Amino acid sequence: MKIATAAYPLDPLPDWAAYKAKLTDWVSNAAGQGAEILVFPEYGALELSMLAGPDIAGDLEGCLRATSDLMGDVDDLHSDLAARYNVHILSASAPVFDEGIGPRPVNRTTLFAPGGGRGVQDKQIMTRFERTPWDVVGGGGLQVFDTALGKIAVLICYDSEFPLLARAVSDAELLLVPSCTDTLAGYSRVRIGAMARALEGQCVSAMASLVGDAPWSPAVDVNVGMGGIFGPPDHGFPPTGVIAEGVMNRPGWTIGEVDLGRVGDVRADGGVLNRAHWADQAGRDDAPAVVSLR
C-alpha cells in the first residue's frame, strides 16, 4: 500500500469554505497518487482558529476554544472525504475540550476509515510549552486500531520519544507520528524517535510535519519539518531504514510504498529480533553499580 505523510502549511483561513476546499484538495491529491492512508500533522487544525478572527487566533487561550468548538464539523468533513476517496485519514490534531477528561483541553487526533469507522487518540506526554503556559493536558490512553490495512497506532510528536509508549502498542504494524516542531533540533528529535520506534518494534512509522510560518498564531508561529516513512533496517526494508522522505520545509505529500506483510516477516525471522527480545531487558535494567575508575 502507499502511505502519504504531509508537510502541511497553516493558512489564515477566511471562512469555512476555504478550509473545506483546502482539505479536499489535499485529500484528492494524495488519493490521486494512489495513497491509501493519509497522515496530517500535529496541531494542523489550529488554522481553524482564524475563522473566529485574528484577535482570537492570536490569543493562546482563545485559539484553543475556537478550534475545539469546530471539531464536530471538522470530523464530519474528514469522514465524508475518507468515504468519497476510499482512503484512511489521520486528521491533523487539535486542542479538544472533553468534559469526560477534565476542564483543560487535550491534544487529539482522529483516524477515519472509508467505511465510516473512526477512533480518537490523545497525546500522552505534554511538552514544556504545552504544560506552561498553554495548559494542554494528557488525554485518554493509547489504542491500537484494527483496520483493513492492518493494525495501526498513533504516537503524537513528543510521545514518539518514549519507548515504553511504543511498547504498549507493539501489536501495531504501522505507527503514525503527527508532529509540530519549531526548530531543526525539534524535528530531529521526533524523527529519531520515529526511527527508533520502528527499529525496536520492527514496524513501519510514518511522520507528518507542520511547515512554514504562521505569524498570526503565538502557538505555532514557526514550523520546521518534512514528511518521512521509516522501517527497521532489516530484511525487506532499506538498509538505512528510510523508506521515503520529503524536502525540508517544502509543503506537500511524501508518499512511500509499504508491504506490511514484511513487518510480520521481519518480526519472525529478521536479522535481529528486537521486538521478541524486549523481555530480555528484565532484570538487567535495575540501577547499575557505580564503579569508580578515578
C-alpha positions in Angstrom: 0.0 0.0 0.0 1.0 3.6 -0.3 1.3 5.9 2.7 1.1 9.7 2.3 2.6 11.9 5.0 2.0 15.6 4.9 4.4 18.6 5.2 1.4 20.9 5.8 1.4 24.7 5.9 -1.0 26.6 8.1 -3.1 29.3 6.3 -5.0 32.3 7.8 -8.3 30.9 6.6 -11.1 33.5 5.8 -14.0 31.1 6.2 -15.2 27.5 6.4 -15.4 27.2 2.6 -11.7 27.9 2.3 -10.9 25.2 4.9 -13.1 22.7 3.2 -11.6 23.4 -0.2 -8.0 23.2 1.2 -8.6 19.9 2.9 -10.5 18.4 -0.1 -7.6 19.4 -2.4 -5.0 17.8 -0.1 -7.0 14.6 0.2 -7.8 14.3 -3.5 -4.2 15.0 -4.4 -2.9 12.1 -2.2 -5.7 9.7 -3.3 -4.9 10.6 -6.9 -1.3 9.4 -6.4 -2.6 6.1 -5.1 -2.3 6.7 -1.3 -4.4 4.5 0.9 -3.7 6.2 4.2 -3.0 9.9 4.7 -1.3 11.3 7.7 -1.7 15.0 8.7 0.5 16.7 11.4 0.1 17.7 15.0 -1.8 21.0 15.6 -2.6 21.4 11.9 -6.2 22.2 13.0 -5.2 25.4 14.7 -5.6 27.2 11.4 -9.3 27.0 12.1 -9.0 29.4 14.9 -8.6 32.2 12.3 -12.3 31.7 11.5 -13.0 33.4 14.8 -10.8 36.4 13.8 -7.2 37.3 14.2 -7.7 38.5 17.8 -8.9 35.1 18.9 -6.4 33.2 16.8 -3.7 35.4 18.3 -4.6 34.6 21.9 -3.3 31.4 23.5 -6.5 30.6 25.3 -8.8 31.9 22.6 -7.3 29.7 19.9 -7.8 26.6 22.0 -11.5 27.1 22.4 -12.2 28.4 18.9 -10.6 25.3 17.4 -12.2 22.9 19.8 -15.7 24.4 19.0 -15.4 23.4 15.3 -14.2 19.8 15.7 -17.6 18.2 15.3 -17.9 19.7 11.8 -14.2 19.0 11.1 -14.6 15.3 11.9 -17.7 15.0 9.7 -15.8 16.6 6.8 -12.9 14.1 7.3 -15.3 11.2 7.4 -17.0 12.3 4.2 -13.7 12.7 2.4 -12.4 9.3 3.6 -15.6 7.7 2.2 -15.5 9.7 -1.1 -11.9 8.9 -1.9 -11.8 5.5 -0.3 -8.9 6.3 2.0 -7.9 6.2 5.7 -7.2 9.6 7.1 -5.4 10.6 10.3 -6.6 14.1 10.9 -4.4 17.0 11.9 -4.5 17.1 15.7 -6.5 19.7 17.6 -7.0 21.0 21.1 -10.2 19.5 22.3 -12.1 20.3 25.5 -13.6 16.9 26.6 -15.7 17.1 29.8 -15.1 13.4 30.3 -11.4 14.1 30.9 -11.4 17.4 32.7 -11.5 21.2 32.4 -8.4 21.6 30.3 -8.0 20.6 26.6 -6.3 17.5 25.3 -4.3 17.2 22.0 -6.4 14.9 19.9 -6.3 13.3 16.5 -8.8 11.0 14.8 -8.3 8.1 12.5 -11.1 7.8 9.9 -11.8 4.7 7.8 -13.5 4.8 4.4 -16.4 2.6 5.7 -17.3 5.2 8.3 -15.4 4.0 11.3 -13.4 6.5 13.4 -11.3 6.3 16.5 -9.5 9.0 18.6 -6.1 9.1 20.0 -4.9 11.7 22.5 -1.4 12.8 23.2 0.0 11.2 26.3 3.0 13.3 27.4 3.0 17.1 27.1 5.9 19.3 26.1 7.2 22.1 28.2 5.2 24.7 26.2 2.0 22.6 26.3 2.3 22.4 30.1 3.2 26.0 30.7 1.9 28.4 29.6 -0.6 26.6 27.4 -2.0 24.2 29.9 -2.9 21.4 27.5 -3.1 18.1 29.3 -2.6 14.4 28.6 -5.7 12.7 27.5 -7.2 9.2 27.2 -5.0 6.1 26.9 -3.3 4.5 24.0 -5.2 2.4 21.5 -4.4 0.1 18.6 -6.8 0.4 15.6 -7.6 -2.8 13.7 -8.2 -1.6 10.1 -8.5 -3.2 6.7 -4.9 -2.0 6.1 -3.5 -3.6 9.3 -3.1 -2.7 12.9 -2.3 1.0 13.4 -1.3 3.1 16.4 -0.6 6.8 16.9 2.1 8.4 18.9 1.7 12.2 18.7 5.0 14.1 18.3 6.7 14.0 21.8 5.1 10.7 22.5 7.3 9.1 19.9 10.4 9.9 22.0 9.3 7.4 24.8 9.9 3.8 24.0 7.5 2.4 26.7 4.6 4.1 24.9 5.5 2.4 21.7 6.0 -0.9 23.5 2.4 -0.6 24.8 1.1 -0.6 21.2 3.7 -3.1 19.9 0.9 -5.2 18.3 0.6 -2.3 15.7 2.3 -2.8 12.4 2.2 0.9 11.5 2.9 3.8 13.8 1.6 7.2 12.8 3.6 10.1 14.2 2.0 13.5 13.5 4.4 16.3 14.6 4.7 20.0 15.2 8.3 21.3 15.8 9.7 24.8 15.6 13.4 24.1 15.1 15.5 21.6 13.2 16.6 20.2 16.6 12.9 19.5 17.5 12.2 17.9 14.1 15.3 15.8 14.5 14.2 14.6 18.0 10.9 13.4 16.7 12.4 11.9 13.5 15.0 10.0 15.6 12.2 8.8 17.9 10.1 7.6 15.0 13.0 5.7 13.5 14.0 4.2 16.9 10.4 3.0 17.5 10.4 1.4 14.1 13.7 -0.4 15.0 12.5 -1.5 18.4 9.1 -2.6 17.4 10.2 -3.9 13.9 7.4 -2.0 12.3 6.8 1.0 10.0 6.5 4.5 11.3 5.1 7.5 9.3 5.8 11.0 10.4 4.0 14.2 9.2 5.1 17.8 10.0 3.8 21.3 10.1 5.9 23.6 7.9 6.2 27.3 7.3 5.5 30.4 9.3 2.1 31.4 10.8 2.8 34.8 12.4 -0.8 35.2 13.4 -0.6 32.3 15.8 1.5 32.5 19.0 1.3 28.8 19.4 2.5 27.6 16.0 4.2 30.7 14.6 7.3 28.9 13.2 7.3 25.3 11.9 10.1 23.1 10.7 9.9 19.6 9.2 9.1 17.3 6.4 7.3 14.0 5.8 9.0 10.7 6.4 8.3 7.0 6.3 10.7 4.6 8.2 11.1 0.9 8.7 13.6 -1.4 10.5 16.9 -1.6 8.7 16.5 -5.3 8.1 15.3 -7.9 5.6 12.8 -6.4 3.1 13.4 -2.8 4.1 16.0 -0.2 3.0 19.4 -0.6 4.8 19.1 2.9 6.1 15.6 2.4 7.4 14.3 5.3 5.3 11.5 4.3 3.0 10.7 7.8 1.9 11.4 11.3 2.9 10.4 14.8 1.7 12.4 18.0 1.3 12.8 20.1 4.4 10.1 22.8 4.8 8.7 22.1 1.3 4.9 21.8 1.6 3.3 18.7 0.0 2.9 14.9 0.4 5.7 12.4 0.9 4.5 9.1 -0.4 6.1 5.7 0.2 5.1 2.2 -0.8 5.0 -0.3 2.1 4.1 -4.0 2.4 3.0 -4.5 6.0 3.4 -8.3 5.4 7.1 -7.6 5.6 6.6 -6.5 9.2 5.4 -9.9 10.1 8.3 -11.5 8.2 11.0 -9.4 9.9 9.4 -9.9 13.4 9.5 -13.7 12.8 12.8 -14.1 11.1 14.8 -10.8 10.9 18.5 -10.4 11.1 17.8 -9.3 14.7 14.6 -9.8 16.8 14.4 -6.6 18.8 10.6 -6.9 19.4 10.8 -10.6 20.6 13.9 -9.9 22.7 12.4 -6.9 24.5 11.7 -9.0 27.6 15.4 -9.9 27.9 15.9 -6.5 29.4 14.0 -7.5 32.6 16.4 -7.9 35.5 19.2 -6.2 33.5 17.6 -2.7 33.8 18.0 -2.3 37.6 20.0 0.6 38.9 23.6 -0.1 37.8 26.5 -0.5 40.1 28.8 2.6 40.2 32.3 1.6 39.6 35.0 4.2 40.4 37.8 4.4 37.9 39.3 7.6 39.4 
